[in-house]
């Protein structure tokens, strides 16, 4: 009977964890719009991907990848020179374009499509482009695209484990202890898979072009290591005759990892939507 109650409790905690992840999952579905440009203003030699757009001065600007969209969002004025059609579209809202205006617009569109990328600022296409890759490198890059959905499992399970351990502290009921143990073990496996895909996704480098991605990379890696440490401390604390300090060490590690995974998720969202994506 107690085992049956524990199974139901585990199911309830997993369901609650999935509900906690739902807003984040919904937020990662970007709105698509009809871009006024056909070539990326950050990397002019790349065509626009309809999945990556942003609203700027009432117009929809398209980009080739999420990194370019984030870079534009951080400093739009630095790339307005690559968007001459932005001014043209704004002018058409006040007056009808003449034949000469249409001719100038066509010329501006052609100039916007001509490469004018500054090579001094490298652009990492490890996430969104597989051009120039073949064989194993292309396969690894493709696997890395599964990193964003893979993060939901360890996030939910780690938060669920911390919640269950907190309930165990308050109630001293073994079913919460069992539920927390189940969640943290699954979180360990999930975190290991997610961080591996994350390195595939971002490339094998110690420092990225964007400081936000560097912070996200190393926060995620550190959180995974701490989660695996929590699993090890759990097994040590579960041994017969284990000292109370063993359980305390496990709890400190678990609660710290649960907090760190929230920070990791924030910077992961900032890569796509910018640092102000939670602004009211």
N, C-alpha and C positions, 0 to 999 in steps of 0.2 A: 504493500500500500504506500509506504514511504517513497519507494522508488518511482511509483506512478505519479505521486505528487511532485517529485523532483523533475520528472520528464515534462510535466505540464508547466512547471516553473521555468525550465529552460526554454520551452517554446514561447512562453510569455515574454521572457527577456529578449529573445531573438526578435520577436515581433516588434517590441518596443524599440530595439536598436534599429530595425529597418525603418520605423517611422521617424526616428531621429535623422536618418540619412536621406529621407525623401525630399526635404526642401533643397538640400545640396544637389541631389540628382536632377531635380527639376530646374534648378538654376543653371545647370550646365548645358541646357538646350538653348543655344543662342538664337535670337530672332534673325530671320533672313529678310533682306530687303533688296530692291533693285538698285544696284550701284550705278552711279553716274560715270564711273571710270571703268575701263576694261583692263588696265594694267596697274599693278601695285605701286603706290607712290613711294614706298620704302625700298622696294626692289623692282625697279621699272621693267626689268627683263622678264618678270614673272607675271602670268595672267592672274586675274582676280578669281578667288574661290568664293562662290556665293555664300558659303557657310561662315565667312569671316567679314562682317560689315560693322560699321559704326555710324551713328548719326552725328553730323557736324554741321552747324549753322543751317539746320533744316534740310540737309541733303544727306543721302546715304553714300558713304565712301566704302569701297571694297578693298580687300587686301588678299594677299596670296596665302597667308597663314596667321595663326594667332599671335605669333611673336611680333609680326609687323603691325598687327592691330594694336597690341599693347604699346609698342614703341611710338606709334602715332598718337595714342591717347595720352602718353606722358608729355609729348611736346609737339602738338599739331602744327604750329607755325613753322617748325623747322622743315616741314615737307610740303608746304603749300605751293612751292614752286613747281612741284611735280603734278599739281592739280589745277592747271589753267582752266579746265572745263568747269571748275567750281564757281568761278566768277561769271562764266558765261551762263550757267544755269540760273544763277541769282539774278542776272540782268533780264532774262526772259520772263521772270515773274512779274516785271513791271511794264514791259513793252513787248510788242511782237517783233521777232527778229526779221531783219531784212535779208535780201539775198546775199549781200556782202557779209552780214553777220554770220550767216550759215556757212559761208566759205571760210571765214576766219575760225569758226568753231571746228570745222573739219581739219584745218591746219593745226589748231591747238591740240586736237585729239591725236593727230599723228605725232606731234612733238612730245605729247605725254607718253606715247607708246615707245618712243626711242629711248634706249638705255642711257640713264644719267646717274647711275648708282655710284656712290663714293666707295671705292674699294678699301678705303682706310677704316671703314666700319664693317667688320665681317658680319655676314648673315648666316645663321645656323639653320639649315634646312633638314636637320636630322629627324625632326618630328613630322614635318608636313610634306617633304619631297623626297623621292627616291631616285631622282635623276642622277645618272652617273654611277649608280650602285648596281651590283649584280651578285648573284650567289649568296653566300652566307651573310654578307653585310646588309643586303636588301632584306633578307629574311629576318635578321635581328631588328632592323628598323621597323619592319612590319609588325613584329611581335610587340614592340614598344608602344604601338598605338592602343594596345589593350590596357595600358597603365591606368588611365583615368577611371574606367569602370572597376578595375581590380582593387582600387583603394577603398571602395565602399565596405567590403567585407571586414577588413581589419579595423576600420574606423568603428563600425557598429559593434563588433565583437569586443573590442577593447573597452569601449564605453560601457557595454553591457557587463563586462567582467568587473569594472570598477563599481558599477551600480550594485551588482550582486554582493561584492565584498563589503560595501558600505552597509547593506541590509544585514549581512551576517554579523558585522560588528554591533549593530543595534539590537538584533533579535537573538543572536547566538543559535540560530536554527541551521542545522546541517544542510538543508536543501539549498539555502543560499550559497553555502560554501561549495557544494557540488556544482551548482549552476555557474558560479564564478570560475571554477576550475575548467569547466567545459569551454566557456567563452574565451578565456585567456589562451588556451592551447590552440583553438581554432584561429584566434587573432595572430598567434605566432606564425602559423603556416601562411595565413593570408598576407601578413606584413612582409614575409620573406619573398613571396611571389610578387607583391606589388612593388617592392623596392628594386627587385631585379628587372622588372619591366620598366621601371622608372629610369634606370640607367640605360637600358636599351633605347628608351624614348628620348632622353636628353643627350645621349652620347657619352663616351667615356672621357670625361674631362673634369679637372678639379675645380676650375673657375669658369663660369659661363659669361656670355656677353652681358647679360642682365643680372644685376645683383639679386633681384627677386628670385630668379631661378636658382642661383647659387645657394641662397638661404633655404629655399624649398628642397633642393637636392640633399643638403647636409642635415637639415632637420628631419627629413624623411628617413635618411640612413641611420641617424642617431636614434630615432624613435623605434625603428625596427630592431636595432641592437638591444635597446632597453626592453622591448617587448620580449625578445628571446631570453634576456636575462631574467625577466619576470617568470617565464615558464620554468626556467631552471630553479629559481628560488622557491617556486610553488612546490616542485617535486621534493626539494630539500625540506620544506616546512611540513610536508605531508607524511614524512617518515615517522615511524613509531619512535617515541622518545625525543622528538625534535624540541629544541629549546624555544621558548616564546619569542626570543629575538629573531628566530628564523622567519616566523610569520610576520613580524614587524618589518623586516627587510623586504619581504615580498610585497607588503602593502605599500611601502614607500616607493618601490620600483613601479608597481602597477599604477598608482595614482599619478606619478610623475609622467609615465608613458601616456596615460589617458589625456593629460593636459597638453603634452607635446604634440600628440596627433591632431589636436584641434588647431594648434598653431601651424602645423604642416599643411593642413587642409586650407587654412586661410591664405597662405602664400601660394598654394596651388591654384586657388581661385583667382588670386591677383595676377597670375600669369596670363589668364584669359580676359579678365574683366577690369584689371587695374587695382591699385591699392584701395581705392575708394568704393569698392563694389558692395560694401555693407553700409554705405552712407545713407542716412534717412532721407 
